[in-house]
């Protein structure tokens, strides 16, 4: 099929995985799979690659990310052959409905992008934003959250638990973390945003209990231990631990049905005063989803030199926002595709030893490759992905994941020298960056989706750090940037 449209094929695969196939596109995908056995192999590999992003964290032992199982070796060769034989048979006989149902269900049965947590010792969450009013603070952006007491004396902070729950707080605040699904607010103000997979998340206070039923709600506890609740979205189940009449019985309170309550409980504030509560948790408006071992922060850490910001996650965070380039910016990768990033010597060995099938699946490139530049005057947002695994010396550690953006990816910078040179232009002015050329990607896999809105990363780090900079187009007419500091 010499006239085969590779770009359209990649787009169909991306849409099948992301549950966005139209009926006509599903028909086209089914037709291709029935008529071309090579595309069946592509389809299997693509589904397997995506599935591995979600299965792999579940196979990891706490603190041992170097032992993660690569998707290529996840199954025995016999199992692989059996699976491929099954899928080829399936693709030939499947109806359109069956094919679409399977493609979408493969994705749906995997955990949601917000539901992952690769255990790091006792860490069950991350500080994603911090606006401290007093320095120094024991907290910092990217700090792991453990079970036990969490206290913020002043300012504002935001935490993301590994089940996707986002907690925004305004100091002074003190709460006890019992686990992913339960905290106790001792005093202060917390607003919780709870995604569907974490329904049932519970916050106790000295005098009441609140259980999420799919919602965003705000709580505050004064110095005397008296609590107040406001439901921002969805509904909760709340009760006083010791109350008069109906107040100590569980009561479902829905934002859109407040007027249906016969009488409001004393702990409920129907009218919302944003200044008396913690602000709603914010999210990056350009990051649509993350998966695998990717964790996104709301702001850039202050020190990214080797050994200063260590995590077993791939940490992604914004640098410049809605920034107009004063000069052209060279980028290493600009075109959609799957790239194996290698040194010059490794590239030679790869070319001589790897199979032709492997060469078809991925394009091997030197880390110094430059595919183009982003023109001066372009408005962009820049993001950095940082991987500096904990507890490593010369050991090899792996992590993989994905980031899907709302806007188009204009380019990815992977080379150490290009990263250094672009720090001053699109880096965060308040962040200290590593200046050695060891900050790079090498023997790593990077895929830019055909719609140029998603990046897949499979990184290996050997004793130093891996970093890539992703440049995304800015759309100031559509995107509003929330800032915790302004709330």
N, C-alpha and C positions, 0 to 999 in steps of 0.2 A: 504493500500500500504506500507507494511513493508519494502520493498526494495527501497523505494523512495529516490532519491538522493537529499537531502536537499541543499547541497552546489550548485549543478547545478541549482536548483530551484531559490535560491537566486541570482545566477549569471544571470539567465534569466530575473528576475525582474529588477535588476540593469541595464541591457542592454536595456530593454524596456523603462525605464525611461530616460536613457541617450542617446537614439537614436542611439544605436550601434548594434542592432540585425541584424544578418545575415539572409538570407532567410531560411536556415535550422533551425536556432534557433527560428525564428518566427513560423515555422511549428510545432516545438516541444512545444512552449508555447501554441499555439492554441489547440493542441492535449490534453495537460494536463488540460486546462480550460474546455474542453468539457467533459472530463472523470471523473473529480474529483471536486465536489461542494465545498469541503473544500479549495481547491486552488483558487477557485473564490473569496471566502471571503478574502483570503490572498492578492490576486491581488487588490481587491477593497481597502483594508486597506492600502496597499503599495502606490497606486496611490494617495489616500486621504492624506497620511502622506506627500508625496512630494508636493502635491498641497498646503497644508496648510503652508508650508514654504514660499510660494510666496503670498498666499492670506492674511495671517495674518498681515504682515506689512501694507497692504492697509486698514485694519480695525482699526489700532491704531490711537488714538488721540495724538496729539503732546505732548510729555512729560508725557504720561500716559501709559507706557509700562506695568504697573501692571494690566491694564484692558484688555490686549490682550486676544483674544478668543482662547481657546485651540481647536485643531482639533477634539477632542472627543466630544465637546459640540457645535461645529460650526453649526450643523443642529439639528432640533428637532428629537425626536425618530421616529415620523411618517415619516418625510422626509427620515431619514436613512433607514427605512424599505422599503419605496417606491423605493429608489435608489438601494438597494440591490436586490429587486425583479426584477427591470429593468435589472440590470447587469447580474443576473443569467440567465434571459431569453436571453439576448444579447449573452452571452458567448456560450450558447447552439447552437444558430442558426447562429452565425457569421461565415463568410468565413474567410480564412486566410488574404485576402486583407483587409477586413473590420476591423478585429481585429488589424492588424498591423497599419493601418491608424489611428484608434482611439488611440492606445497606444502612437503613436508618436505625434499625434496632441494635445493630452492632455498636453504633455510637451511643444510643440511649442507655444501654445497659451498663456502660462504663460510668464510673463516678463523675459527677459534674466537676468542671474545672475549679470550682471553689471548694471542693470537698477533700482535697488532698493534703496530707501532711506527712512528710518524711521525717521520722523521729530523729531528733538531735539530742540524745541524752534525755533530759526531762523537759525540753522545750516543746511547747504546744502552740506557740504563736510568735508573732513578731511585732515590734513597735514600727509602724509604717510612717508615722508623722509625729513631730515634736516641735512645739513652739513654747519653749521654756522662758519664763519671765525672770528667773534667777539663775545665775551660773555659779559654780558648776552644778550639773545635774547628774544623778546616778544613771539616768536613762539616756539613750541615744537612738537615732534612727537605725533600724536593723537589729536592735537588741532582741535576743530571744526571751520569750515570756515563759516562765515556769509555773508549776502549781505552787500555791502559797500566796503570801501577801504582796500586793502591788500598791504602791503609793506614789502619788504625784503631788508635790507640795504647792506648785503654782503652774500657771500656763495651761496649754492644751496639748493633748496627745491623742493618737489613734492607734489601735491595736487590731491586728487581724489574727484570729484564731485559726487553727489548721482545718476546722470544719467550715470555714468561710464566714463565720460570724465577725462582724466589724463592730468594735466598741470605740466610741468617741467619748472623751472625758474632759472635764474642766476642773483644774485644781483649785483648792485642795480636795483630793479625793483619795479614798482608801477602800480597796475591795480584796476579797480572798478568792483565788482561783482554785476551785476543786477539780476541774477537768474541762474538757471541751464543751460540755453541755450544762455547766453549773458554776455560777459565781455567787458570792455574797457581797453586796454593797454595804459597807460599814457606815460610811459617811461620804457626802459629796454628790456629784452629778455625773451620770453615765447615760448615753443614748446608744441603743443596740439596734443594728440592722441585721436581720436574720434571714439567710437565703433558704429556699425550700428544703434543701437536704439537711438543714440543721433545725427544722421545726421541732419544738419541744425544749429548746434552750431555756434555761431557768435562771432567774435572778432572785435571790432572797434579800430581804432587808431586815433590820431588827424587828419590824412589826408586820411585814407582809411578804407574800410570795407572788411572783409573776412568771407565768409560763407562756412562752411564745407559741402562737398558732399560725405563724406566717405573717411577719409584720416588721415594723420599725416602731420602737417605743422609747420614751424618755423617762428616767427615774431620777429622783433627788431625795437625799436623806439629810435632814438638818442635824445639828449637834446634839439635839435631844433624842435622836433616833426616830423621829417622825417622818414618814415617807409620803411622797406625792408622785402620781403617775399621769402621763399623758400619752395617748396612742396617736402616733403620727400617720401610720399606714397599717392596713390589715386589722388583725385582732389578737387579743391576748386573753388568757385566763388568769384572773387575779383574785386574791382573797387576803383579808387581814388574819394574822395568826391568832389574835384575840380581839374580837370585835362584837358590836351589838347587832342583834337581829341577823340580817342577811349578809353583813359584811365579812363574817368569818366563813361563809360558804363560797365555794368557787363560782366566780361570775365571769362569763364571757363578755368582753368589752370590745366592740368593733368600732373603728373610726367612723364608718358611714352609718352606724346605727345608734349613735349616742342618744338621740332623741327618743328612742324606743325604750330606754331604761325607765322603769317606774319612778325611781328616785336615784340620783347619783350617789355612789358611795363617797364617804368623806375623803378618801385617799385619791380620788380622781379629779384632775383639773381639766375641765372641758375646754376652757379658753387657754390657748398656748402662748406663753411668754418666752420667746427664744432666749432672752438674756438670763432667765432664771434656770435654764437647763443647759446641758452640754449640746453643742451643735450636732446636727445630723452627720454621720460618717460620710466622708467624701470619697469619690473614686476618680481615677484619671479618666477624663472624658474621651481620650483617644485609645485607651486600651479596652478592647471589647471583651477579651477573655484570655486567661492563661491556663496552661495545663502542664502535667508532669511535675517536675521539680522546680518550676519557675515560681518565684514570689515577687510581687511588685510592691514597691514603696511609693509613697506620695511625694517624697522629696529625696534629693541626693544626700548620701552620707558625707560627713565632713572630711574624712581621710581614707583614701583608697590605695595608699601605698601597700606594698607587699607585706602581709602579716597584720595589717591594721584593721581589716574588715573581713573576718573569716566566717564563712557559712558553707554548709553543704548544699545549699540551694543555689540555683542560678538567680541572682538578684537583679531585677530590672527596675530602673528608676529614671524619672525625667531630669534633663539638664536644662537646655534652653527651650523656652516655649514661645511659639509665635514669633520667631526671630527671623529677620530679613538678612540673608547672607550679604555681607559687604564685598565679598570676593567669591570666586568659584571654589567649590569644595570637592577635591578628588575623593572617590569612593572605590573600594576594592571590588565589591560585588554590586551590580546594578540590575542584572537580568534575572528573571525567574529561572529556577532550576535547583538541582541538588548538587552541592559542591563538597568534595573532599579536600580540605585545606591542608597543604603539606609543605615541608621544606624542599629545597631544590634536590638534595640527595635522596630524600624519601620519595619524592615524585618519580625519580628515575627508577628506583626499586619497585615502586608500585606499578609503573608502566610495564615493566618486564615480567612481573609475576602474577598480576591480577587477571582474572578471567575476562573474556570479552563481555560476558553477561553483566559482570560488575561494572565494567566501563560504560555500558549502556545505561545502567541505573544511576550513576553519579559521575560528575565531571571533576577530575582531579586538577587542582590549580595550586600554584605556588602562593604562599601567603602574601607575597609582594605584588600580586596581580592588581591591575587598575583597569576596571572596565569602563570608566567614564568619570564625569564630574557633574556636580549640581551647579547650575548656573548662578552667577552673582545676581542678587535681587530676589531670589526665590525665598518665600517665607516657609520656615521649617520648624519642626519640633525635633529635638535630639534626645535619645535615650541611650543609656549605657547598660550593658549586661555584664555582670561581674561574677567571677567564680574563683574563690580562694578557699579551698576546702579546709576544714578544721583537722587538727591532729596529723597533718602530713609533713613529711620531710622530703624524702625522695620517692615516696610511694605514689602510685598512680591512682587518681580518684576520677570517677565518672559522674556525670549528671546530664539529664536530657529533659527537654520540655519545649513548649511553644508559646508564642505571644501573637495574638491577633489584634490588629489595629483597626480603628474606624476608617482611617485615611490610608492613602497609598504610601508604600515604602519607596523612597527615592533612592536609597543606597545603604550599604552596610560596610563599615570600616572594620577590617580585621587585622591589619598589619601594625606592628608596634610603632614603627616610625610614623605612619599615617595617623595613628591614634595620638601620639605625642604632638604632632603638628596641628591636629584639629582641636586639642584641648582648649587653647586660648580662644578659638573661634566659636565653637559650639558647646564647650564644656561649661560646668557650673563655676561661676567666679569664686564661690565660697568653698569649693572642694579642692583638696590637695590630691593630685594624681601621681601615680607611679610614672617615673620618667625613663626607666630602663626599657630596653627593647624586648625584655622577656615578657612583657604584657602583650600577648598576641594569642591567636588561635593557631594551633598546629596539630596535625593529625586529628582534626575535628570535622564533624559533618554539619553543614548548614544548608537549609533548604528555604528558598524564597518561593512562596506559592505563586501560581500562575496569575492570580488576581492581584498580586503584590500587596496583600494586606496581612500576610502571616509569615512568621519566621519560625522554623523548627531548628533546634540546636541539640547536638549530641557531642558533649565536650569531654575531653580527657585533660586533666591537669597533672603535671609532673613537677612538683616542688616549687612552682611559681604561681602565677595567676593567668587566667584566661579572661580576656575582655573583648567585646565587640561593641561598636557604636552603631545604632540604627537611626537613620535619618528619615523622618516621616513628614509628609506634606502638611502644612498648617492650613486651616480653614477658619480664619477669624470671624467670618460671617455666620458660621454655624456652631462653633464650639465655644462654650463659656467655661472658663477655668475657675474652679472653686478654690478658695484659699482659706485654710483654717484660721490663719492669723487675722483675717478680716472679719471673722465671725464673733 
